[in-house]
Amino acid sequence: MTPTEIRIVRGNITERPVDAIVNAANRTLLGGGGVDGAIHRAAGPELLVECRTLAGCETGHAKITKAHGIRQAKHVIHTVGPIFGKHHGAEAGLLASCYAESLQLAVAHGCKSIAFPSISTGAYGYPVEQASRIALTAIRDFVHANPGSLDLVEIVAFSEHDYKTYRQAQDEIFVDSAGNNA
Ligand code: ADP
């Protein structure tokens, strides 16, 4: 069985050639700024039409649509990250749940590759040093619990600082008890 590759890349998530790209959406699922705006612009108005049928999404959960005008992907998975400081200490669990639910949905829809943005670290204010560790821990736990279910999980960092922060977190988290990369 080929192990799942976990890759940090720098770029624009709308251009990643993967089965599913993840959107850091808000609870309405009706579009917003940041990565949400970029995904809706790239996917075209049919994405909003499909999102209107979903009746929103709660924080920490995820819903799936087609990718519409984003031709190199099949699906968009819309997840709603926590707003930092607004969930009475539940932020870390909610953020981890965004990653876990998105991965679960991807596998349930036959996706073998998925790309995440840095959920909650833009308008929602989560410090990227903390968010990156939560993200990579949730991804590691899913991959270990579901061996062979995915070929590739990417995190797409939009800035050089985010890229370096996620690389650092990856080095810390993907190390086994013997000190080897796992
Ligand atoms: P949130 O509301 O969950 O904080 P944002 O969209 O405001 O979501 O920000 C999440 C992250 O997505 C930020 O690091 C932001 O720089 C990044 N981002 C914005 N546009 C893109 C894009 N096209 N591709 C990848 N990441 C993006």
Boltz pocket constraint, residues with backbone or C-beta under 6 A from the ligand:
constraints:
  - pocket:
      binder: B
      contacts: [[A, 11], [A, 12], [A, 13], [A, 14], [A, 24], [A, 25], [A, 33], [A, 34], [A, 35], [A, 36], [A, 38], [A, 39], [A, 81], [A, 82], [A, 117], [A, 118], [A, 119], [A, 120], [A, 121], [A, 122], [A, 123], [A, 124], [A, 125], [A, 126], [A, 156], [A, 157], [A, 158], [A, 159], [A, 162]]
      max_distance: 6.0
